[in-house]
Amino acid sequence: MATEAPGDAPLLLAFPDEAALAQALARELGATLALIHEHRFPDGELKLRLPPALPERVTLLRGLQDPNHKLVALLLAARTARTLGARRLDLVSPYLAYMRQDMAFHPGEAVSQRIVAGFLGELFDRVVTIDPHLHRINSLDEVMPGSRGIALGAAPLLGCWIAAQWPGDAKPLLVGPDEEAGQWVQQAGAAGGLAGIVCTKTRRGDRDVTVELPGHTLRGRAVVLIDDLASTGHTLVQAARALFAQGAASVDAAVVHALFRGDALQQLRAAGIGRVWSTDAVAHETNVISVAPLLARALRQA
């Protein structure tokens, strides 16, 4: 692993806490990997150190789970990379934060989706992400200046993985815990040859949700809950309870972004969810699928 950038070789910059995905992505790209040194002062301010000379094209990897200090680090890293020789600067952010607040639900609220997407679009020539949590827009182009966003889908990877866990003819039923998960159920099902249904969710607060199942025969069925992300896990827990109440024989779960805050994973286990699978878009103990090949293909085509 290099700490300085070679002359004309492709360069991938990353932070040490994402070294595992960075190494996999660098291998896929045939790129040199250089890690950014980050120091945090007692008052919370950051100091970064990049390689002293950069090639004209640089890719920076930074997922935005736990986003607040990372956004400041991206500002510092991007501006510094430009001064060190980068002319084309791409960001790979497998998890893109602040995408859910896409409108002002109450007077005076900040529309964080447009603000953060615009901020990143101004810093980088291209932003590559995976399954951004978009509600009411069709693509990042609507909120990112210059059509600079590339949104990839990892649901097909989940579908193929799930199908492979049941090598016989009896395949599991995919279940989306809410209406928004319908697109991931459809994409994963198409890739893995799996049938699926979608639940209806009522949310009253961050940790107060109810899930209702559509009319469907579940007795004796193996079920896999599938969604783009899981944070507190409450939606998956409520869905699992409803599935077991209707006779499901087993319930597993697969998500693209394993945020899993606090005791979320333990709550899933307590609700009877057996296996939990995720991609390494966010580093977590449940990772079973690498998104590095998916990201590398997009970067080569950009």
Secondary structure, DSSP 8 states (H G I E B T S, - for coil): -BSS--SSS-EEEE-GGGHHHHHHHHHHHT-EEEE-EEEE-TTS-EEEE--SS--SEEEEE---SSHHHHHHHHHHHHHHHHHTT-SEEEEEESS--S-S--S-SSTT---HHHHHHHHHHHH-SEEEEES---SS-S-GGGTSGGG-EEEE--HHHHHHHHHHT--SS---EEEESSGGGHHHHHHHHHHHT--EEE-EEEEEETTEEEEE--S---TT-EEEEEEEEESS-HHHHHHHHHHHHTT-SEEEEEEEEE---TTHHHHHHHTT---EEEETTS--TTEEE--HHHHHHHHHH-
